[in-house]
Amino acid sequence: MFNNFCPIDWIIQPVQCQDGSSFLKRANTEKLREVFQKYASHQKDGEYFMTSEDFVRKFLGLFTDAAFNDESVRLLAGIADTSKDGLISFSEFQAFEGLLCTPDALYKTAFQLFDRQGNGTVSYADFAEVVQKTELHSKIPFSLDSPFIRRYFGEKKQRLINYAEFTQLLHDFHEEYAMEAFRSKDPAGSGYISPLDFQDIMVKVKRHLLTADVKDNLVAVTEGHKVSFPYFMAFTSLLNNMELIKRIYLHSTQGSRTEPVTKDELLFAAQTMSQITPLEIDILFQLTGALQQSGRIVYSDLSYIAPEHYTKHITTRLAEIKAVESPADRSAFIQILESTYRFTLGSLAGAVGATVVYPIDLVKTRMQNQRTGSFIGEVAYRNSFDCFKKVIRHEGVLGLYRGLLPQLMGVAPEKAIKLTVNDLVRDKFTDKQGVIPLWCEVLAGACAGGSQVVFTNPLEIVKIRLQVAGEIAGGGKVRALSVVRELGLFGLYKGARACLLRDVPFSAIYFPTYAHTKAMFADEDGYNHPLTLLAAGAIAGVPAASLVTPADVIKTRLQVVARTGQTTYSGVWDATKKIMAEEGPRAFWKGTAARVFRSSPQFGVTLVTYELLQRLFYVDFGGSHPTGSEVHKSKPMDAPSNVRINADHIGGYRAAVPLLNGIESKFGLFLPRFGFSQQTSSASKPSS
């Protein structure tokens, strides 16, 4: 129907309407009037009105071709034109905006398309008028004198259908259409049709349910055998029930979207769902086998079969670049660019995360460096909160940010290399279905943790010495450059073994935990809201940060300059023995709370920033993208590729084009796009 429509690139989040719960908030009356006045071109008795073309072509942006089908435009405009006088007043314009905010807006919009008299009912004449103008009827005519029509409109076709009854009529009509198409291909009543006839029916009658992948495999899935009526009905039922199939899959895997499921496992999970039959499960695995050549399915396989849902879209993008046409075009240069892109975004994300939690990090460092038996005779801080108060009292608020600059200089390459390497290794071990074994996730995290040490150790030792410098009253001011000069190149890697001992297990624990926690928090379509990303990042940081605290204590002791009377350490093992002997096992867990409170929110902020940056500045390198960043839906056949977002589509009108498209994609009511002359000239052209 719509020559320039593509699903809008943003999520319609559930918000509170002025008149009830819905997807959209009602537009302000004055702003809506301004929009109306902008497009209304017809003046009558001092009042402005929209014509059919004003509303459909100029405002909604549909049927923009010069040879547009005038009748289709009038039918669509009639949805808002409840008075049926050919003109849309502001009150009608506003009323339709309100209708678009209702929970059942799709069905109400379809109802107003068929309510040709505007009296709140659909007559046989109204129904026949619209159906006869659809593209499907022109290809496979539907008998409007059939028993099905008489059951709904009465033997004399004089019964009027109200809204509630119409919703059921619309649902049953398309199923009846499919059965009538089967009967037309099987005039002898054998109960079988050929694979090509099966393909022809599906492409014409069920095209709104076919993704490009399914359409291309319609004949292949039959394996050359004739298609029986039960198989045909099960096939169409499967396409109608794909959302239910997804729920059955998630029930079978206890919420996991990456766990492969066999046919027997899915059958076992489906037996509680009376709507799904074993034959439908058989067809599902035939389809996935034709598409993926795998005996098992994962959640992503279902997106190759499921039709696009008209209300589901993806996160807003500030920039969108397609670096390659397909994954096959990924050259070594493109892969380097992809790593550079990730490294840059990781640097920005790391800087944001570090700045947010830096005061906690300073308190953690001072608590870990605090030793019993100090030359001052007593511990400086009773606990982390006491340390926080004393830093502010004696050093001011800026004292909480001592060493921030070298930390930012270091955290950029640190977090960037960690995130980049983790993504890179995960990509190598992820199969075409998006599945990665747990041990590979752990390996990817460990590689990420190990790779960061080359950047982090030098800058962390400088940061730590600056953080503890304020502990001695009247001490000289310590600068980062002087610390670097004092340590030299090799001195900057003091404590590197302890750093490896901390960072490798931290990342090996953190990244797999984050990935699985994020998947648990995703919605039913696999999408992660930024708040769920933040929560997943923070939760994953708790076990990762706490379990490696002993290594962090040892690293801190090795990197800090020992004062007069304090124990010195020559290495990891020496530090371990001396701390155990002098302070006991509890010393290895000093600063655990501060470390958890620092690492947990820091990585939560870092990961949510990293993923949101990839969403906002989207570049398609032909590789993988963060899971949960968008709602994966297959594009229906014939869906155009250009996106047009009109800033004047405010309030309910933000959903107008998706809902009108939904009349096609859900109900199969395709109206002709071009005028008769255009169709005739196109048909008469010789094929090249």
Long-range contacts (C-beta under 8 A, 24 or more apart in sequence): 1-62, 1-72, 1-660, 1-661, 1-663, 1-664, 1-669, 1-670, 1-671, 1-673, 2-62, 2-63, 2-640, 2-657, 2-660, 2-661, 2-664, 2-673, 3-62, 3-63, 3-64, 3-65, 3-640, 3-673, 4-61, 4-62, 4-64, 4-640, 4-642, 4-644, 5-62, 5-639, 5-640, 5-644, 5-657, 5-661, 6-639, 6-640, 6-641, 6-642, 6-643, 6-644, 7-308, 7-310, 7-312, 7-313, 7-633, 7-639, 7-643, 7-658, 7-661, 8-313, 8-643, 8-645, 8-654, 8-657, 8-658, 9-313, 9-314, 9-315, 9-316, 9-317, 9-320, 9-643, 9-645, 10-313, 10-314, 10-315, 10-316, 11-312, 11-313, 11-314, 11-315, 11-316, 11-527, 11-631, 12-311, 12-313, 12-654, 12-655, 17-101, 17-102, 18-101, 19-98, 19-101, 20-101, 20-102, 20-103, 21-103, 22-101, 22-102, 22-103, 22-105, 23-101, 23-103, 23-311, 23-655, 24-100, 24-101, 24-651, 24-652, 24-654, 24-655, 25-101, 25-651, 26-97, 26-98, 26-101, 26-651, 26-652, 27-97, 27-650, 27-651, 27-652, 27-653, 28-650, 28-651, 29-94, 31-650, 32-93, 32-94, 32-97, 32-650, 32-651, 33-90, 35-59, 35-648, 35-650, 35-653, 36-90, 36-93, 36-94, 38-648, 39-648, 40-90, 42-87, 44-87, 47-89, 48-90, 49-87, 49-88, 49-89, 50-77, 50-87, 50-88, 50-93, 51-77, 51-86, 51-87, 51-88, 52-76, 52-77, 52-78, 52-81, 52-86, 54-88, 55-80, 55-88, 55-93, 59-646, 59-648, 60-646, 60-656, 60-657, 60-660, 61-644, 61-646, 61-657, 62-657, 62-660, 63-673, 65-673, 65-674, 65-678, 67-674, 67-675, 67-677, 67-678, 68-673, 68-674, 68-675, 69-671, 69-672, 69-673, 69-674, 69-675, 69-676, 70-675, 71-133, 71-672, 72-133, 72-671, 72-672, 72-673, 75-113, 75-130, 75-133, 75-671, 76-113, 76-660, 76-671, 78-112, 78-113, 78-116, 79-109, 79-112, 79-113, 79-660, 80-112, 81-118, 82-112, 82-118, 83-118, 84-116, 84-117, 84-118, 96-652, 97-651, 97-652, 97-653, 98-652, 99-652, 100-651, 100-652, 100-653, 100-655, 100-656, 100-659, 101-651, 101-652, 104-167, 105-652, 105-655, 105-659, 106-310, 106-659, 106-662, 106-663, 106-666, 107-163, 107-166, 107-167, 107-170, 108-163, 109-659, 109-660, 109-662, 109-663, 110-166, 110-170, 110-663, 110-667, 110-669, 111-163, 111-166, 111-167, 113-663, 113-669, 114-166, 120-162, 120-163, 121-160, 121-161, 121-162, 122-160, 122-161, 122-166, 122-169, 123-153, 123-158, 123-160, 123-161, 124-149, 124-153, 124-157, 124-158, 124-159, 127-153, 127-161, 127-169, 130-669, 133-671, 133-672, 134-669, 134-670, 134-671, 134-672, 135-670, 135-671, 135-672, 136-177, 136-204, 136-205, 136-668, 136-669, 136-670, 138-672, 139-204, 140-177, 140-180, 140-181, 140-184, 140-201, 140-204, 140-205, 142-177, 142-180, 143-180, 146-176, 146-180, 148-172, 148-173, 148-176, 170-667, 174-205, 174-667, 174-668, 175-236, 177-205, 177-668, 178-205, 178-206, 178-232, 178-236, 179-233, 181-205, 182-229, 182-232, 186-229, 191-228, 191-229, 192-226, 192-227, 192-228, 192-229, 193-226, 193-227, 193-232, 194-226, 194-227, 195-219, 195-222, 195-224, 195-225, 195-226, 195-227, 197-227, 198-222, 198-227, 198-232, 201-232, 202-235, 202-236, 205-668, 206-236, 206-239, 206-668, 207-636, 207-637, 207-638, 207-668, 207-670, 208-307, 208-636, 208-664, 208-665, 208-666, 208-667, 208-668, 208-670, 209-236, 209-239, 209-240, 209-307, 209-668, 210-239, 210-307, 210-636, 210-637, 211-304, 211-305, 211-306, 211-307, 211-308, 211-634, 211-635, 211-636, 211-637, 212-634, 212-635, 212-637, 213-291, 213-304, 213-305, 213-634, 214-239, 214-287, 214-291, 214-304, 214-305, 215-637, 217-287, 217-290, 217-291, 220-290, 221-283, 221-286, 221-287, 221-290, 230-279, 231-279, 231-283, 234-277, 234-279, 234-280, 234-283, 235-283, 237-275, 237-277, 237-280, 238-280, 238-283, 238-284, 238-305, 239-305, 239-307, 241-275, 241-276, 241-280, 242-302, 242-305, 242-306, 242-307, 243-306, 243-309, 244-273, 244-275, 244-276, 245-276, 245-284, 245-302, 246-299, 246-302, 246-306, 246-524, 247-524, 248-273, 248-276, 249-297, 249-299, 249-302, 250-299, 250-524, 253-299, 255-519, 255-520, 256-519, 257-298, 257-299, 257-300, 257-519, 257-522, 257-526, 258-298, 258-299, 258-434, 258-435, 258-436, 258-519, 259-298, 260-294, 260-296, 260-297, 260-298, 260-433, 260-435, 261-296, 261-297, 261-298, 262-295, 262-296, 263-295, 266-297, 292-432, 292-433, 294-433, 298-433, 298-434, 298-435, 299-526, 300-433, 300-434, 300-632, 301-433, 303-632, 303-633, 303-634, 304-634, 305-634, 306-633, 306-634, 307-633, 307-634, 307-636, 307-665, 308-633, 308-634, 308-635, 308-636, 308-639, 308-665, 309-525, 309-633, 310-658, 310-659, 310-661, 310-662, 310-665, 310-666, 311-655, 311-658, 311-662, 312-525, 312-631, 312-633, 313-631, 313-658, 314-615, 314-629, 314-630, 314-631, 315-615, 315-616, 315-629, 315-630, 316-615, 316-616, 317-615, 317-616, 317-617, 317-618, 318-616, 318-617, 319-616, 319-617, 319-618, 319-619, 320-618, 320-619, 320-620, 321-618, 321-619, 321-620, 322-619, 322-620, 323-619, 323-620, 323-621, 323-622, 324-620, 324-621, 324-622, 326-622, 327-622, 327-623, 328-622, 329-622, 330-621, 330-622, 330-623, 334-621, 334-622, 335-621, 335-623, 337-621, 338-619, 338-621, 338-623, 339-420, 339-424, 341-619, 341-621, 342-416, 342-419, 342-420, 342-423, 342-614, 343-416, 343-417, 343-420, 344-416, 345-416, 345-610, 345-613, 345-614, 345-617, 346-415, 346-416, 346-417, 346-418, 346-419, 346-420, 346-610, 347-412, 347-413, 347-415, 347-416, 348-412, 348-609, 348-613, 349-415, 349-419, 349-606, 349-607, 349-609, 349-610, 349-613, 350-411, 350-412, 350-414, 350-415, 350-416, 350-419, 350-606, 351-408, 351-411, 351-412, 351-415, 352-605, 352-606, 352-609, 353-411, 353-415, 353-602, 353-603, 353-604, 353-605, 353-606, 353-609, 354-404, 354-407, 354-408, 354-411, 354-415, 354-602, 354-606, 355-404, 355-408, 356-601, 356-602, 356-605, 357-597, 357-598, 357-599, 357-601, 357-602, 357-605, 358-400, 358-401, 358-404, 358-407, 359-388, 359-400, 359-401, 360-594, 360-597, 360-598, 360-601, 361-407, 361-467, 361-594, 361-598, 361-602, 362-391, 362-400, 362-401, 362-402, 362-403, 362-467, 363-387, 363-388, 363-391, 363-594, 364-591, 364-594, 364-595, 364-598, 365-463, 365-464, 365-467, 365-468, 365-556, 365-591, 366-391, 366-467, 366-468, 366-471, 367-590, 367-591, 367-594, 368-552, 368-553, 368-556, 368-557, 368-590, 368-591, 369-464, 369-468, 369-471, 369-556, 369-557, 369-560, 370-590, 371-566, 371-567, 371-583, 372-582, 372-583, 373-565, 373-566, 373-582, 374-563, 374-565, 374-566, 375-563, 375-564, 375-565, 375-566, 380-471, 384-591, 384-593, 384-594, 384-597, 391-470, 394-470, 394-473, 395-470, 399-470, 402-466, 402-467, 402-469, 402-470, 403-462, 403-463, 403-464, 403-465, 403-466, 403-467, 403-480, 405-480, 406-459, 406-462, 406-463, 406-466, 406-480, 407-459, 407-463, 409-459, 410-455, 410-456, 410-458, 410-459, 410-460, 410-462, 410-463, 411-459, 413-455, 414-452, 414-455, 414-456, 414-459, 415-452, 415-606, 417-448, 417-451, 417-452, 417-455, 418-448, 418-449, 418-451, 418-452, 418-507, 419-448, 419-606, 419-610, 421-447, 421-448, 421-451, 421-452, 422-447, 422-448, 422-507, 422-511, 423-624, 426-624, 427-623, 427-624, 430-624, 434-624, 434-627, 438-512, 441-511, 441-512, 441-515, 442-508, 442-512, 443-508, 444-511, 445-507, 445-508, 445-509, 445-510, 445-511, 445-512, 446-504, 446-505, 446-507, 446-508, 448-507, 448-511, 449-500, 449-503, 449-504, 449-505, 449-506, 449-507, 449-508, 450-500, 450-503, 450-504, 452-503, 452-507, 453-496, 453-499, 453-500, 453-503, 456-499, 456-503, 457-492, 457-493, 457-494, 457-495, 457-496, 457-499, 458-484, 458-492, 458-493, 460-499, 460-559, 461-487, 461-491, 461-492, 461-494, 461-495, 461-559, 462-492, 464-556, 464-559, 464-560, 465-559, 465-560, 465-561, 468-560, 472-563, 494-558, 494-559, 495-554, 495-555, 495-556, 495-558, 495-559, 497-571, 497-572, 498-551, 498-552, 498-554, 498-555, 498-558, 498-572, 498-575, 499-555, 501-548, 501-551, 501-554, 501-555, 501-572, 502-548, 502-551, 502-552, 502-555, 503-548, 505-544, 505-547, 505-548, 505-551, 506-544, 506-545, 506-548, 506-599, 507-544, 509-540, 509-543, 509-544, 509-547, 509-548, 510-540, 510-541, 510-544, 510-603, 511-540, 513-539, 513-540, 513-543, 513-544, 514-540, 514-603, 514-607, 515-627, 518-627, 518-628, 519-627, 519-628, 522-627, 522-628, 525-631, 525-632, 525-633, 526-627, 526-628, 526-631, 526-632, 527-628, 527-629, 527-630, 527-631, 528-611, 528-627, 528-628, 528-629, 530-608, 530-612, 532-628, 533-604, 533-607, 533-608, 533-611, 533-612, 533-628, 534-604, 534-605, 534-607, 534-608, 535-604, 536-604, 536-607, 537-600, 537-603, 537-604, 537-605, 537-606, 537-607, 537-608, 538-600, 538-601, 538-603, 538-604, 539-600, 540-603, 541-596, 541-599, 541-600, 541-601, 541-602, 541-603, 541-604, 542-596, 542-600, 544-599, 544-603, 545-595, 545-596, 545-598, 545-599, 545-600, 546-592, 546-595, 546-596, 549-588, 549-589, 549-590, 549-591, 549-592, 549-595, 550-588, 550-589, 552-591, 552-595, 553-579, 553-587, 553-588, 553-589, 553-590, 553-591, 554-579, 554-588, 636-665
